[in-house]
Amino acid sequence: MLMFTSEKDGWNHIYTVYGDATKPRQRTIGASEVPWADWITDRYIIFASTEADPGERRIYRLDLMDDSMWEITSKTAFRDGFHLNRDRKRLIYEKSYWNRPADLYALNFESRQPSETRITESVPARFYDIDWQQPEYVRFLARDDETPLSMTVLRPADFDPDETYPAVVFVHGAGSLQNVYKGWSASYPREYMFHQYLNQHGYVVIEVDYRHSTGYGRAFREDVTNWMGHYELRDIVDGLDYVDAHGGYIDRDKVGRSSCFTA
């Protein structure tokens, strides 16, 4: 039996087929992505999925005998860079949180109740002396009332709901990536820390995973084909409108743009 992933139904999911090309079968379904999958035995597939939320990646085990799935991880985090060891009994991957850059973690499948074990300590202790402001993670609908969007909102450290603040909109470069998730930014760690600096100096910082971003299905990623710049800008403006409708603390006459730094 062969296993592969495909966007046949619009979302990246697991499929299997016999070696003679018979009995093709979709094994995972729904409005979620499977960014990684691999065999651990002839019967079981281990895979990562955004089923819980587009901003999270949890790890599951799939039993091909009855298509049952068992969630191995449950804590909110963003996981990436998956690698099985040679005997396929241990999975190594990166795991991060909004205030903790990625460290390596391991899952041992020989255990009856596999649990995540951190195997690296790459972040200096002094890093945690910094009072990192937690961004608000928001899922909201675009102006068409049909397209779900993800956004983070970083309010000023001394936030007063009765005040209005200047805002900076971060626009991630190369639309085809995901940067709004419940982890430390792997693509823009410097910008992520700069946003904290702005936060300490009285700015609201927002970021929207606009259409063309990955992690939200094929239609979302390809909606901008032959019309680059249209939906991206609209989605960002819709994020500002959402904040206006849920607090109104942004001074819309003082909105600037930040993008990725260059060396």
C-alpha positions in Angstrom: 0.0 0.0 0.0 1.2 3.5 -0.8 0.5 6.7 1.1 0.6 10.2 -0.2 -1.0 13.6 0.5 -3.1 15.5 -2.0 -5.3 18.7 -2.3 -7.9 16.8 -4.3 -10.7 18.1 -2.2 -9.1 21.5 -1.7 -7.3 20.7 1.5 -4.0 18.7 1.9 -5.1 15.3 3.2 -3.8 11.7 3.5 -4.7 9.2 0.8 -3.7 5.5 0.3 -3.8 3.3 -2.8 -2.6 -0.2 -3.5 0.5 -0.8 -5.6 -1.6 -1.9 -8.6 -3.4 1.5 -8.4 -6.6 0.0 -7.1 -8.7 1.0 -4.1 -7.7 4.7 -3.7 -9.0 6.0 -0.5 -9.0 9.4 1.3 -8.1 8.8 5.0 -8.4 12.3 6.5 -11.1 14.9 5.8 -12.3 18.3 6.7 -11.3 22.0 6.5 -7.8 21.3 7.9 -4.3 20.7 6.6 -2.0 17.7 7.0 1.5 19.3 6.6 3.4 16.1 7.2 2.7 12.3 7.4 4.7 9.1 7.5 4.4 5.4 8.3 5.3 4.0 11.7 4.2 0.4 10.9 2.3 -1.3 8.1 -0.9 -0.5 10.0 -0.3 3.0 11.5 0.4 6.4 10.0 1.7 9.2 12.2 0.8 12.7 11.0 0.5 16.4 11.9 -2.7 18.3 11.4 -4.3 21.7 11.9 -7.7 20.1 12.8 -7.8 21.8 16.2 -7.1 25.2 14.7 -5.2 26.7 11.7 -2.7 28.2 14.2 -1.9 24.9 15.9 -0.2 21.7 14.7 -1.0 18.6 16.7 0.2 15.1 16.2 -2.1 12.1 15.5 -1.9 8.4 14.8 -4.1 6.9 12.1 -5.2 3.2 12.3 -5.7 2.0 8.7 -7.7 -1.0 9.8 -10.7 1.1 10.9 -9.7 4.7 10.1 -9.7 5.6 13.7 -7.5 8.5 14.8 -5.8 9.1 18.1 -4.5 12.5 19.1 -1.1 12.1 20.7 -0.5 15.8 21.6 -3.1 18.1 23.0 -1.2 21.2 24.3 -1.5 24.4 22.3 1.7 24.9 20.3 3.1 25.1 16.8 5.1 22.0 15.7 7.2 21.7 12.6 10.3 20.0 11.1 9.2 16.4 11.7 11.7 13.5 11.4 11.3 9.8 12.3 14.3 7.9 13.5 15.5 4.8 11.6 13.4 2.3 13.6 10.3 4.5 13.4 9.8 4.4 17.1 10.6 8.0 17.9 9.5 11.3 16.3 11.7 14.4 16.6 10.4 17.9 15.8 10.5 21.6 16.6 7.9 23.0 19.0 7.4 26.7 19.9 5.0 28.9 21.8 4.1 32.6 21.3 6.8 33.5 23.9 9.3 30.6 23.4 11.4 30.1 20.3 11.5 26.5 19.0 13.3 23.7 20.8 13.5 20.0 19.8 11.0 17.6 21.3 10.6 13.8 21.0 7.7 11.3 21.1 8.5 7.7 21.9 5.9 5.4 20.3 7.0 2.4 22.3 5.3 3.9 25.3 1.6 3.1 25.8 1.0 6.8 26.5 3.5 8.8 24.5 4.3 12.2 25.9 6.4 15.1 24.6 9.9 15.2 26.0 12.0 18.3 25.4 15.5 17.3 24.3 17.2 20.7 23.7 17.5 23.9 25.8 18.5 26.4 23.2 17.0 29.5 24.7 19.2 31.4 27.3 17.6 31.9 30.7 17.9 35.7 30.4 15.5 35.5 27.4 12.7 34.8 29.9 13.6 37.9 31.9 11.9 39.9 29.2 8.2 40.6 29.7 7.0 39.4 26.3 3.5 40.7 25.6 1.2 38.0 24.4 -0.5 38.7 21.1 -4.3 38.2 20.8 -5.0 35.4 18.3 -8.2 36.2 16.4 -10.3 34.3 13.8 -12.8 36.5 12.0 -14.7 36.7 8.7 -13.7 38.9 5.8 -16.1 41.4 4.4 -17.7 38.7 2.2 -18.9 37.0 5.4 -17.6 33.7 4.0 -13.8 33.7 4.2 -12.3 33.0 7.6 -9.1 35.0 8.3 -6.4 34.7 11.0 -4.9 37.7 12.7 -2.7 38.6 15.7 -3.2 41.8 17.6 -0.4 43.1 19.9 -1.7 45.8 22.2 0.5 48.4 23.9 2.1 47.3 27.1 0.2 50.0 29.0 -3.0 49.5 27.1 -6.0 51.7 28.2 -9.3 50.7 26.4 -10.4 54.3 26.6 -7.4 55.6 24.6 -6.6 55.3 20.8 -3.2 54.3 19.6 -1.1 54.5 16.4 -0.9 51.1 14.7 1.7 49.2 12.6 0.5 46.6 10.2 3.1 43.8 9.5 2.9 42.4 6.0 4.8 39.1 5.7 6.7 38.8 2.5 6.1 36.1 -0.1 2.4 35.6 0.4 2.8 31.8 0.2 3.6 31.2 3.8 1.8 31.1 7.1 3.0 33.5 9.8 -0.1 33.9 12.1 0.0 30.9 14.4 0.4 30.1 18.1 4.1 29.9 18.1 7.3 31.8 17.7 7.8 33.1 14.2 10.3 30.9 12.3 10.3 33.1 9.3 10.5 36.5 11.0 12.1 36.2 14.5 13.7 39.7 14.3 10.5 41.4 13.2 8.7 39.5 15.9 11.0 41.0 18.5 10.8 44.4 16.9 7.0 44.3 17.2 7.5 43.8 21.0 9.7 47.0 20.9 6.9 48.9 19.2 4.4 47.5 21.7 6.6 48.9 24.5 6.5 52.3 22.8 2.7 52.6 22.6 1.9 51.0 19.2 -0.7 48.4 18.3 0.8 45.8 15.9 -1.5 43.7 13.8 -0.8 41.0 11.3 -3.3 39.2 9.0 -2.6 36.0 7.1 -4.2 37.4 4.0 -5.3 35.3 1.0 -2.4 33.6 -0.7 -1.1 32.5 2.7 -0.6 28.8 3.2 -2.3 26.6 5.8 -5.8 27.5 4.9 -6.6 25.3 1.8 -6.0 25.6 -1.9 -8.8 28.0 -2.7 -7.5 30.5 -0.1 -4.0 30.2 -1.3 -4.9 30.6 -5.0 -7.7 33.2 -4.7 -5.2 35.9 -5.8 -4.3 34.3 -9.0 -4.2 36.9 -11.8 -5.2 39.6 -9.3 -2.3 40.0 -7.0 -2.6 42.8 -4.4 -6.4 42.9 -4.4 -7.5 40.5 -1.8 -4.3 40.8 0.2 -5.0 44.5 0.9 -8.7 44.0 1.5 -8.0 41.3 4.0 -5.6 43.5 5.9 -8.1 46.4 5.9 -10.8 43.9 7.2 -8.5 43.2 10.1 -8.3 46.9 11.0 -12.1 47.1 10.7 -12.5 44.1 13.0 -10.4 45.8 15.7 -12.4 49.0 15.2 -15.6 47.0 15.7 -14.2 45.2 18.8 -12.7 48.0 20.9 -12.0 50.9 18.5 -8.7 51.7 20.1 -6.7 52.2 16.8 -6.2 55.7 15.4 -7.0 55.1 11.7 -5.2 58.3 10.8 -2.0 56.9 12.2 -1.6 53.5 10.6 1.8 52.5 9.1 3.2 49.4 7.5 6.1 47.2 8.5 7.5 44.4 6.3 10.4 42.0 6.4 13.9 43.5 7.1 16.8 43.1 4.6 20.4 42.4 5.6 
